[in-house]
Amino acid sequence: MNPGWSALLWFGAVVAAIPLVLWLLKRTPIGGAAAGAGLRSIAVLPLSTTQRIVTVEVGHGDDRRWLVLGVSPGNIQTLHLMDAQSPPGPALPPPAPPVAFAQLLQRLRGTAQGPRAS
């Protein structure tokens, strides 16, 4: 076999193996799949473009706790620690379903021109 073809074949094998290896790493503890176990984001309140207050739940069962964290680019600081609660419900009523553009245009045409007399 020509050495050029051999190198091209190996290159193709490596390129084909990359997605497989990434998929395996994503699903094993070595790749960090178990790192997020027992950690859940509850709420995020942006204060500015770089600062936010984040509430996270840590632990399992009776050992669950909520941490209120101040997060900035260079620092994460615990602001408050409390027992886990039921997650907050929606503060606002759900938004009305979106109106189709054609219906909105028809409404605008009807009010702008007024009723037409035939």
A tleap script that builds the chain and sets N, CA, C and O, in Angstrom:
source leaprc.protein.ff14SB
mol = sequence {
  NMET ASN PRO GLY TRP SER ALA LEU LEU TRP
  PHE GLY ALA VAL VAL ALA ALA ILE PRO LEU
  VAL LEU TRP LEU LEU LYS ARG THR PRO ILE
  GLY GLY ALA ALA ALA GLY ALA GLY LEU ARG
  SER ILE ALA VAL LEU PRO LEU SER THR THR
  GLN ARG ILE VAL THR VAL GLU VAL GLY HIE
  GLY ASP ASP ARG ARG TRP LEU VAL LEU GLY
  VAL SER PRO GLY ASN ILE GLN THR LEU HIE
  LEU MET ASP ALA GLN SER PRO PRO GLY PRO
  ALA LEU PRO PRO PRO ALA PRO PRO VAL ALA
  PHE ALA GLN LEU LEU GLN ARG LEU ARG GLY
  THR ALA GLN GLY PRO ARG ALA CSER
}
set mol.1.N position { 0.847 -1.173 0.000 }
set mol.1.CA position { 0.000 0.000 0.000 }
set mol.1.C position { 0.895 1.239 0.000 }
set mol.1.O position { 1.939 1.265 0.652 }
set mol.2.N position { 0.483 2.231 -0.718 }
set mol.2.CA position { 1.211 3.489 -0.830 }
set mol.2.C position { 1.212 4.201 0.528 }
set mol.2.O position { 0.169 4.266 1.178 }
set mol.3.N position { 2.366 4.741 0.976 }
set mol.3.CA position { 2.412 5.432 2.282 }
set mol.3.C position { 1.442 6.606 2.366 }
set mol.3.O position { 0.952 6.918 3.451 }
set mol.4.N position { 1.157 7.260 1.249 }
set mol.4.CA position { 0.214 8.377 1.250 }
set mol.4.C position { -1.192 7.921 1.577 }
set mol.4.O position { -1.912 8.594 2.315 }
set mol.5.N position { -1.594 6.768 1.026 }
set mol.5.CA position { -2.919 6.233 1.299 }
set mol.5.C position { -3.034 5.765 2.740 }
set mol.5.O position { -4.088 5.907 3.359 }
set mol.6.N position { -1.987 5.223 3.261 }
set mol.6.CA position { -1.988 4.750 4.639 }
set mol.6.C position { -2.193 5.920 5.607 }
set mol.6.O position { -2.963 5.816 6.562 }
set mol.7.N position { -1.504 7.023 5.355 }
set mol.7.CA position { -1.655 8.198 6.214 }
set mol.7.C position { -3.064 8.776 6.105 }
set mol.7.O position { -3.645 9.213 7.098 }
set mol.8.N position { -3.604 8.772 4.889 }
set mol.8.CA position { -4.949 9.290 4.689 }
set mol.8.C position { -5.986 8.405 5.395 }
set mol.8.O position { -6.958 8.912 5.955 }
set mol.9.N position { -5.777 7.099 5.365 }
set mol.9.CA position { -6.667 6.177 6.053 }
set mol.9.C position { -6.629 6.389 7.568 }
set mol.9.O position { -7.674 6.399 8.217 }
set mol.10.N position { -5.437 6.559 8.131 }
set mol.10.CA position { -5.317 6.823 9.565 }
set mol.10.C position { -5.957 8.162 9.938 }
set mol.10.O position { -6.605 8.271 10.979 }
set mol.11.N position { -5.782 9.163 9.105 }
set mol.11.CA position { -6.388 10.468 9.356 }
set mol.11.C position { -7.911 10.341 9.395 }
set mol.11.O position { -8.563 10.901 10.276 }
set mol.12.N position { -8.473 9.604 8.439 }
set mol.12.CA position { -9.917 9.390 8.417 }
set mol.12.C position { -10.402 8.644 9.651 }
set mol.12.O position { -11.468 8.959 10.180 }
set mol.13.N position { -9.638 7.660 10.117 }
set mol.13.CA position { -10.014 6.912 11.315 }
set mol.13.C position { -10.017 7.806 12.548 }
set mol.13.O position { -10.911 7.699 13.387 }
set mol.14.N position { -9.039 8.678 12.665 }
set mol.14.CA position { -8.971 9.592 13.812 }
set mol.14.C position { -10.126 10.574 13.771 }
set mol.14.O position { -10.746 10.830 14.803 }
set mol.15.N position { -10.428 11.127 12.614 }
set mol.15.CA position { -11.538 12.084 12.490 }
set mol.15.C position { -12.860 11.396 12.807 }
set mol.15.O position { -13.728 12.000 13.438 }
set mol.16.N position { -13.031 10.146 12.382 }
set mol.16.CA position { -14.264 9.414 12.668 }
set mol.16.C position { -14.372 9.052 14.146 }
set mol.16.O position { -15.483 8.926 14.659 }
set mol.17.N position { -13.256 8.883 14.840 }
set mol.17.CA position { -13.274 8.492 16.247 }
set mol.17.C position { -13.563 9.664 17.181 }
set mol.17.O position { -13.983 9.442 18.317 }
set mol.18.N position { -13.356 10.884 16.746 }
set mol.18.CA position { -13.526 12.051 17.617 }
set mol.18.C position { -14.953 12.146 18.165 }
set mol.18.O position { -15.107 12.277 19.379 }
set mol.19.N position { -16.011 12.087 17.334 }
set mol.19.CA position { -17.363 12.165 17.921 }
set mol.19.C position { -17.661 11.012 18.879 }
set mol.19.O position { -18.344 11.207 19.885 }
set mol.20.N position { -17.164 9.834 18.582 }
set mol.20.CA position { -17.393 8.686 19.457 }
set mol.20.C position { -16.741 8.903 20.825 }
set mol.20.O position { -17.363 8.642 21.854 }
set mol.21.N position { -15.521 9.368 20.841 }
set mol.21.CA position { -14.813 9.611 22.095 }
set mol.21.C position { -15.501 10.721 22.886 }
set mol.21.O position { -15.646 10.607 24.103 }
set mol.22.N position { -15.926 11.789 22.218 }
set mol.22.CA position { -16.625 12.873 22.919 }
set mol.22.C position { -17.938 12.384 23.508 }
set mol.22.O position { -18.291 12.766 24.624 }
set mol.23.N position { -18.663 11.553 22.788 }
set mol.23.CA position { -19.921 11.002 23.287 }
set mol.23.C position { -19.669 10.140 24.525 }
set mol.23.O position { -20.411 10.226 25.504 }
set mol.24.N position { -18.626 9.312 24.483 }
set mol.24.CA position { -18.302 8.470 25.637 }
set mol.24.C position { -17.876 9.302 26.840 }
set mol.24.O position { -18.286 9.007 27.963 }
set mol.25.N position { -17.068 10.330 26.633 }
set mol.25.CA position { -16.628 11.186 27.736 }
set mol.25.C position { -17.800 11.908 28.390 }
set mol.25.O position { -17.811 12.119 29.603 }
set mol.26.N position { -18.778 12.282 27.585 }
set mol.26.CA position { -19.928 13.006 28.116 }
set mol.26.C position { -20.750 12.135 29.056 }
set mol.26.O position { -21.418 12.660 29.948 }
set mol.27.N position { -20.718 10.834 28.881 }
set mol.27.CA position { -21.571 9.928 29.647 }
set mol.27.C position { -20.838 9.124 30.713 }
set mol.27.O position { -21.432 8.224 31.306 }
set mol.28.N position { -19.591 9.415 30.970 }
set mol.28.CA position { -18.849 8.688 31.997 }
set mol.28.C position { -18.429 9.642 33.099 }
set mol.28.O position { -18.327 10.845 32.858 }
set mol.29.N position { -18.180 9.138 34.310 }
set mol.29.CA position { -17.721 10.008 35.398 }
set mol.29.C position { -16.386 10.681 35.088 }
set mol.29.O position { -16.107 11.763 35.605 }
set mol.30.N position { -15.566 10.059 34.255 }
set mol.30.CA position { -14.285 10.672 33.903 }
set mol.30.C position { -14.511 11.996 33.182 }
set mol.30.O position { -13.765 12.954 33.381 }
set mol.31.N position { -15.539 12.043 32.348 }
set mol.31.CA position { -15.832 13.253 31.584 }
set mol.31.C position { -16.622 14.284 32.358 }
set mol.31.O position { -16.923 15.348 31.819 }
set mol.32.N position { -16.962 14.011 33.588 }
set mol.32.CA position { -17.668 14.988 34.410 }
set mol.32.C position { -19.168 14.799 34.420 }
set mol.32.O position { -19.894 15.711 34.814 }
set mol.33.N position { -19.660 13.641 33.999 }
set mol.33.CA position { -21.106 13.416 33.991 }
set mol.33.C position { -21.668 13.407 35.403 }
set mol.33.O position { -22.816 13.806 35.599 }
set mol.34.N position { -20.902 12.966 36.394 }
set mol.34.CA position { -21.389 12.904 37.765 }
set mol.34.C position { -21.137 14.195 38.534 }
set mol.34.O position { -21.537 14.302 39.693 }
set mol.35.N position { -20.487 15.174 37.920 }
set mol.35.CA position { -20.138 16.395 38.635 }
set mol.35.C position { -21.374 17.203 39.031 }
set mol.35.O position { -21.361 17.863 40.070 }
set mol.36.N position { -22.448 17.169 38.223 }
set mol.36.CA position { -23.632 17.957 38.512 }
set mol.36.C position { -24.650 17.235 39.367 }
set mol.36.O position { -25.716 17.785 39.641 }
set mol.37.N position { -24.349 16.004 39.801 }
set mol.37.CA position { -25.305 15.250 40.602 }
set mol.37.C position { -25.485 15.922 41.955 }
set mol.37.O position { -24.504 16.260 42.617 }
set mol.38.N position { -26.738 16.118 42.370 }
set mol.38.CA position { -26.996 16.742 43.655 }
set mol.38.C position { -26.919 18.255 43.626 }
set mol.38.O position { -26.885 18.890 44.680 }
set mol.39.N position { -26.892 18.843 42.447 }
set mol.39.CA position { -26.813 20.292 42.304 }
set mol.39.C position { -27.866 20.720 41.293 }
set mol.39.O position { -27.919 20.193 40.181 }
set mol.40.N position { -28.715 21.687 41.684 }
set mol.40.CA position { -29.789 22.120 40.797 }
set mol.40.C position { -29.968 23.619 40.933 }
set mol.40.O position { -30.001 24.147 42.045 }
set mol.41.N position { -30.084 24.300 39.818 }
set mol.41.CA position { -30.317 25.743 39.823 }
set mol.41.C position { -31.789 26.005 40.080 }
set mol.41.O position { -32.645 25.418 39.419 }
set mol.42.N position { -32.098 26.881 41.035 }
set mol.42.CA position { -33.473 27.200 41.395 }
set mol.42.C position { -33.907 28.513 40.749 }
set mol.42.O position { -34.972 28.574 40.134 }
set mol.43.N position { -33.101 29.558 40.878 }
set mol.43.CA position { -33.474 30.867 40.341 }
set mol.43.C position { -32.222 31.679 40.062 }
set mol.43.O position { -31.184 31.490 40.695 }
set mol.44.N position { -32.342 32.589 39.098 }
set mol.44.CA position { -31.247 33.495 38.748 }
set mol.44.C position { -31.828 34.893 38.632 }
set mol.44.O position { -32.852 35.096 37.979 }
set mol.45.N position { -31.170 35.858 39.271 }
set mol.45.CA position { -31.584 37.259 39.189 }
set mol.45.C position { -30.407 38.083 38.681 }
set mol.45.O position { -29.469 38.328 39.439 }
set mol.46.N position { -30.427 38.522 37.419 }
set mol.46.CA position { -29.326 39.343 36.919 }
set mol.46.C position { -29.370 40.736 37.548 }
set mol.46.O position { -30.413 41.389 37.572 }
set mol.47.N position { -28.234 41.172 38.049 }
set mol.47.CA position { -28.130 42.515 38.620 }
set mol.47.C position { -27.513 43.481 37.626 }
set mol.47.O position { -27.885 44.653 37.577 }
set mol.48.N position { -26.581 42.995 36.843 }
set mol.48.CA position { -25.950 43.770 35.777 }
set mol.48.C position { -25.479 42.769 34.731 }
set mol.48.O position { -25.802 41.584 34.811 }
set mol.49.N position { -24.724 43.240 33.759 }
set mol.49.CA position { -24.260 42.329 32.713 }
set mol.49.C position { -23.261 41.312 33.241 }
set mol.49.O position { -23.081 40.257 32.632 }
set mol.50.N position { -22.612 41.601 34.350 }
set mol.50.CA position { -21.597 40.685 34.877 }
set mol.50.C position { -21.907 40.149 36.263 }
set mol.50.O position { -21.185 39.280 36.751 }
set mol.51.N position { -22.947 40.633 36.909 }
set mol.51.CA position { -23.251 40.204 38.273 }
set mol.51.C position { -24.669 39.654 38.350 }
set mol.51.O position { -25.586 40.173 37.713 }
set mol.52.N position { -24.836 38.588 39.145 }
set mol.52.CA position { -26.160 38.007 39.339 }
set mol.52.C position { -26.243 37.358 40.701 }
set mol.52.O position { -25.231 37.037 41.323 }
set mol.53.N position { -27.466 37.171 41.150 }
set mol.53.CA position { -27.730 36.407 42.359 }
set mol.53.C position { -28.338 35.080 41.903 }
set mol.53.O position { -29.300 35.063 41.135 }
set mol.54.N position { -27.778 33.981 42.377 }
set mol.54.CA position { -28.191 32.650 41.951 }
set mol.54.C position { -28.577 31.847 43.184 }
set mol.54.O position { -27.864 31.854 44.188 }
set mol.55.N position { -29.699 31.162 43.103 }
set mol.55.CA position { -30.105 30.235 44.160 }
set mol.55.C position { -29.944 28.825 43.622 }
set mol.55.O position { -30.518 28.476 42.590 }
set mol.56.N position { -29.154 28.009 44.331 }
set mol.56.CA position { -28.925 26.625 43.912 }
set mol.56.C position { -29.304 25.692 45.054 }
set mol.56.O position { -29.202 26.039 46.231 }
set mol.57.N position { -29.743 24.500 44.672 }
set mol.57.CA position { -30.077 23.469 45.649 }
set mol.57.C position { -28.964 22.439 45.631 }
set mol.57.O position { -28.574 21.957 44.568 }
set mol.58.N position { -28.449 22.098 46.813 }
set mol.58.CA position { -27.390 21.097 46.920 }
set mol.58.C position { -27.853 19.997 47.855 }
set mol.58.O position { -28.632 20.242 48.776 }
set mol.59.N position { -27.375 18.786 47.619 }
set mol.59.CA position { -27.694 17.659 48.488 }
set mol.59.C position { -28.895 16.875 47.996 }
set mol.59.O position { -29.511 17.214 46.986 }
set mol.60.N position { -29.219 15.799 48.745 }
set mol.60.CA position { -30.321 14.910 48.419 }
set mol.60.C position { -31.178 14.681 49.650 }
set mol.60.O position { -30.681 14.733 50.775 }
set mol.61.N position { -32.458 14.430 49.445 }
set mol.61.CA position { -33.356 14.060 50.539 }
set mol.61.C position { -33.430 15.098 51.635 }
set mol.61.O position { -33.648 16.281 51.372 }
set mol.62.N position { -33.246 14.647 52.880 }
set mol.62.CA position { -33.320 15.557 54.023 }
set mol.62.C position { -32.099 16.462 54.133 }
set mol.62.O position { -32.126 17.444 54.876 }
set mol.63.N position { -31.040 16.152 53.414 }
set mol.63.CA position { -29.821 16.961 53.463 }
set mol.63.C position { -29.829 18.096 52.443 }
set mol.63.O position { -28.814 18.768 52.260 }
set mol.64.N position { -30.962 18.316 51.778 }
set mol.64.CA position { -31.017 19.383 50.779 }
set mol.64.C position { -30.942 20.755 51.444 }
set mol.64.O position { -31.552 20.993 52.486 }
set mol.65.N position { -30.185 21.644 50.820 }
set mol.65.CA position { -30.067 23.024 51.282 }
set mol.65.C position { -30.089 23.936 50.066 }
set mol.65.O position { -29.693 23.540 48.969 }
set mol.66.N position { -30.555 25.157 50.271 }
set mol.66.CA position { -30.499 26.173 49.229 }
set mol.66.C position { -29.408 27.158 49.585 }
set mol.66.O position { -29.328 27.638 50.716 }
set mol.67.N position { -28.578 27.450 48.617 }
set mol.67.CA position { -27.534 28.458 48.769 }
set mol.67.C position { -27.898 29.653 47.892 }
set mol.67.O position { -28.192 29.495 46.707 }
set mol.68.N position { -27.878 30.836 48.475 }
set mol.68.CA position { -28.060 32.060 47.700 }
set mol.68.C position { -26.664 32.622 47.489 }
set mol.68.O position { -25.977 32.990 48.442 }
set mol.69.N position { -26.251 32.683 46.216 }
set mol.69.CA position { -24.886 33.045 45.875 }
set mol.69.C position { -24.849 34.352 45.102 }
set mol.69.O position { -25.689 34.598 44.236 }
set mol.70.N position { -23.878 35.180 45.419 }
set mol.70.CA position { -23.575 36.354 44.615 }
set mol.70.C position { -22.481 35.962 43.639 }
set mol.70.O position { -21.400 35.542 44.052 }
set mol.71.N position { -22.753 36.096 42.343 }
set mol.71.CA position { -21.813 35.639 41.313 }
set mol.71.C position { -21.361 36.821 40.491 }
set mol.71.O position { -22.179 37.564 39.949 }
set mol.72.N position { -20.047 36.995 40.400 }
set mol.72.CA position { -19.438 38.001 39.535 }
set mol.72.C position { -18.297 37.312 38.792 }
set mol.72.O position { -17.951 36.180 39.129 }
set mol.73.N position { -17.704 37.960 37.792 }
set mol.73.CA position { -16.682 37.271 37.003 }
set mol.73.C position { -15.509 36.726 37.817 }
set mol.73.O position { -14.964 35.678 37.470 }
set mol.74.N position { -15.114 37.395 38.868 }
set mol.74.CA position { -13.950 36.944 39.617 }
set mol.74.C position { -14.248 36.359 40.981 }
set mol.74.O position { -13.322 36.043 41.728 }
set mol.75.N position { -15.547 36.205 41.332 }
set mol.75.CA position { -15.859 35.823 42.699 }
set mol.75.C position { -17.247 35.183 42.780 }
set mol.75.O position { -18.169 35.582 42.069 }
set mol.76.N position { -17.376 34.199 43.645 }
set mol.76.CA position { -18.675 33.635 44.013 }
set mol.76.C position { -18.724 33.667 45.539 }
set mol.76.O position { -17.866 33.092 46.208 }
set mol.77.N position { -19.727 34.339 46.077 }
set mol.77.CA position { -19.813 34.499 47.523 }
set mol.77.C position { -21.162 34.013 48.018 }
set mol.77.O position { -22.193 34.329 47.423 }
set mol.78.N position { -21.167 33.240 49.109 }
set mol.78.CA position { -22.411 32.772 49.708 }
set mol.78.C position { -23.057 33.922 50.462 }
set mol.78.O position { -22.462 34.477 51.387 }
set mol.79.N position { -24.274 34.281 50.069 }
set mol.79.CA position { -24.991 35.369 50.725 }
set mol.79.C position { -25.920 34.855 51.810 }
set mol.79.O position { -26.131 35.523 52.822 }
set mol.80.N position { -26.482 33.651 51.598 }
set mol.80.CA position { -27.426 33.111 52.569 }
set mol.80.C position { -27.517 31.605 52.389 }
set mol.80.O position { -27.345 31.097 51.281 }
set mol.81.N position { -27.786 30.887 53.476 }
set mol.81.CA position { -27.983 29.435 53.468 }
set mol.81.C position { -29.319 29.149 54.127 }
set mol.81.O position { -29.590 29.647 55.219 }
set mol.82.N position { -30.175 28.338 53.464 }
set mol.82.CA position { -31.487 28.044 54.037 }
set mol.82.C position { -31.899 26.621 53.710 }
set mol.82.O position { -31.347 25.992 52.808 }
set mol.83.N position { -32.884 26.118 54.460 }
set mol.83.CA position { -33.436 24.798 54.169 }
set mol.83.C position { -34.154 24.841 52.836 }
set mol.83.O position { -34.684 25.879 52.438 }
set mol.84.N position { -34.169 23.700 52.140 }
set mol.84.CA position { -34.819 23.625 50.838 }
set mol.84.C position { -36.313 23.840 50.987 }
set mol.84.O position { -36.922 23.405 51.964 }
set mol.85.N position { -36.893 24.512 50.012 }
set mol.85.CA position { -38.315 24.789 49.992 }
set mol.85.C position { -38.884 24.257 48.686 }
set mol.85.O position { -38.146 23.777 47.825 }
set mol.86.N position { -40.195 24.345 48.544 }
set mol.86.CA position { -40.765 23.985 47.254 }
set mol.86.C position { -40.381 25.088 46.269 }
set mol.86.O position { -40.329 26.260 46.645 }
set mol.87.N position { -40.113 24.729 45.026 }
set mol.87.CA position { -39.681 25.740 44.054 }
set mol.87.C position { -40.731 26.830 43.900 }
set mol.87.O position { -41.929 26.561 43.989 }
set mol.88.N position { -40.282 28.062 43.667 }
set mol.88.CA position { -41.232 29.161 43.515 }
set mol.88.C position { -42.086 28.964 42.266 }
set mol.88.O position { -41.598 28.501 41.234 }
set mol.89.N position { -43.359 29.319 42.370 }
set mol.89.CA position { -44.264 29.238 41.218 }
set mol.89.C position { -44.058 30.451 40.321 }
set mol.89.O position { -43.268 31.339 40.641 }
set mol.90.N position { -44.760 30.486 39.210 }
set mol.90.CA position { -44.623 31.645 38.323 }
set mol.90.C position { -45.176 32.892 39.005 }
set mol.90.O position { -46.282 32.881 39.545 }
set mol.91.N position { -44.396 33.960 38.971 }
set mol.91.CA position { -44.787 35.201 39.628 }
set mol.91.C position { -45.850 35.932 38.825 }
set mol.91.O position { -46.689 36.623 39.404 }
set mol.92.N position { -45.833 35.798 37.519 }
set mol.92.CA position { -46.771 36.489 36.659 }
set mol.92.C position { -47.682 35.471 35.982 }
set mol.92.O position { -47.295 34.316 35.806 }
set mol.93.N position { -48.875 35.883 35.607 }
set mol.93.CA position { -49.719 34.955 34.860 }
set mol.93.C position { -49.078 34.667 33.505 }
set mol.93.O position { -48.320 35.493 32.996 }
set mol.94.N position { -49.367 33.518 32.920 }
set mol.94.CA position { -48.752 33.203 31.642 }
set mol.94.C position { -49.182 34.205 30.579 }
set mol.94.O position { -50.315 34.686 30.608 }
set mol.95.N position { -48.301 34.526 29.646 }
set mol.95.CA position { -48.644 35.516 28.629 }
set mol.95.C position { -49.754 34.995 27.710 }
set mol.95.O position { -49.936 33.790 27.535 }
set mol.96.N position { -50.480 35.943 27.136 }
set mol.96.CA position { -51.541 35.583 26.188 }
set mol.96.C position { -50.906 34.945 24.957 }
set mol.96.O position { -49.768 35.263 24.611 }
set mol.97.N position { -51.632 34.049 24.295 }
set mol.97.CA position { -51.053 33.428 23.113 }
set mol.97.C position { -50.786 34.495 22.045 }
set mol.97.O position { -51.545 35.456 21.919 }
set mol.98.N position { -49.720 34.323 21.289 }
set mol.98.CA position { -49.385 35.336 20.297 }
set mol.98.C position { -50.445 35.414 19.197 }
set mol.98.O position { -51.010 34.404 18.777 }
set mol.99.N position { -50.691 36.628 18.752 }
set mol.99.CA position { -51.661 36.859 17.689 }
set mol.99.C position { -50.941 36.688 16.357 }
set mol.99.O position { -49.825 37.177 16.180 }
set mol.100.N position { -51.573 36.004 15.438 }
set mol.100.CA position { -50.974 35.827 14.121 }
set mol.100.C position { -50.835 37.185 13.448 }
set mol.100.O position { -51.652 38.080 13.663 }
set mol.101.N position { -49.812 37.330 12.647 }
set mol.101.CA position { -49.536 38.599 11.983 }
set mol.101.C position { -50.697 39.001 11.086 }
set mol.101.O position { -51.047 40.178 11.009 }
set mol.102.N position { -51.290 38.036 10.414 }
set mol.102.CA position { -52.399 38.352 9.513 }
set mol.102.C position { -53.579 38.933 10.300 }
set mol.102.O position { -54.217 39.884 9.848 }
set mol.103.N position { -53.872 38.361 11.481 }
set mol.103.CA position { -54.966 38.878 12.290 }
set mol.103.C position { -54.659 40.280 12.792 }
set mol.103.O position { -55.533 41.147 12.797 }
set mol.104.N position { -53.431 40.503 13.211 }
set mol.104.CA position { -53.029 41.821 13.687 }
set mol.104.C position { -53.132 42.850 12.565 }
set mol.104.O position { -53.605 43.963 12.792 }
set mol.105.N position { -52.699 42.497 11.369 }
set mol.105.CA position { -52.767 43.396 10.221 }
set mol.105.C position { -54.221 43.695 9.867 }
set mol.105.O position { -54.559 44.833 9.539 }
set mol.106.N position { -55.081 42.681 9.930 }
set mol.106.CA position { -56.498 42.881 9.635 }
set mol.106.C position { -57.129 43.835 10.634 }
set mol.106.O position { -57.914 44.706 10.258 }
set mol.107.N position { -56.785 43.673 11.919 }
set mol.107.CA position { -57.306 44.586 12.941 }
set mol.107.C position { -56.855 46.012 12.685 }
set mol.107.O position { -57.650 46.947 12.781 }
set mol.108.N position { -55.582 46.179 12.359 }
set mol.108.CA position { -55.065 47.519 12.107 }
set mol.108.C position { -55.722 48.141 10.882 }
set mol.108.O position { -56.035 49.332 10.889 }
set mol.109.N position { -55.930 47.369 9.853 }
set mol.109.CA position { -56.589 47.890 8.649 }
set mol.109.C position { -58.014 48.288 8.956 }
set mol.109.O position { -58.485 49.327 8.493 }
set mol.110.N position { -58.708 47.470 9.736 }
set mol.110.CA position { -60.114 47.765 10.054 }
set mol.110.C position { -60.264 49.022 10.882 }
set mol.110.O position { -61.207 49.784 10.665 }
set mol.111.N position { -59.364 49.267 11.829 }
set mol.111.CA position { -59.480 50.456 12.669 }
set mol.111.C position { -58.949 51.685 11.971 }
set mol.111.O position { -59.432 52.787 12.227 }
set mol.112.N position { -57.973 51.535 11.099 }
set mol.112.CA position { -57.412 52.699 10.420 }
set mol.112.C position { -58.356 53.224 9.344 }
set mol.112.O position { -58.459 54.439 9.169 }
set mol.113.N position { -59.057 52.334 8.608 }
set mol.113.CA position { -59.921 52.760 7.526 }
set mol.113.C position { -61.355 52.973 7.972 }
set mol.113.O position { -62.131 53.641 7.289 }
set mol.114.N position { -61.704 52.413 9.105 }
set mol.114.CA position { -63.066 52.530 9.580 }
set mol.114.C position { -63.976 51.618 8.775 }
set mol.114.O position { -63.529 50.981 7.820 }
set mol.115.N position { -65.250 51.548 9.150 }
set mol.115.CA position { -66.162 50.688 8.399 }
set mol.115.C position { -66.392 51.234 7.001 }
set mol.115.O position { -66.530 52.442 6.805 }
set mol.116.N position { -66.431 50.342 6.046 }
set mol.116.CA position { -66.613 50.748 4.648 }
set mol.116.C position { -68.098 50.657 4.275 }
set mol.116.O position { -68.809 49.718 4.634 }
set mol.117.N position { -68.497 51.628 3.578 }
set mol.117.CA position { -69.873 51.598 3.067 }
set mol.117.C position { -69.825 51.107 1.631 }
set mol.117.O position { -68.999 51.576 0.848 }
set mol.118.N position { -70.684 50.182 1.274 }
set mol.118.CA position { -70.689 49.654 -0.091 }
set mol.118.C position { -71.583 50.452 -0.981 }
set mol.118.O position { -71.706 50.146 -2.166 }
savepdb mol mol.pdb
quit
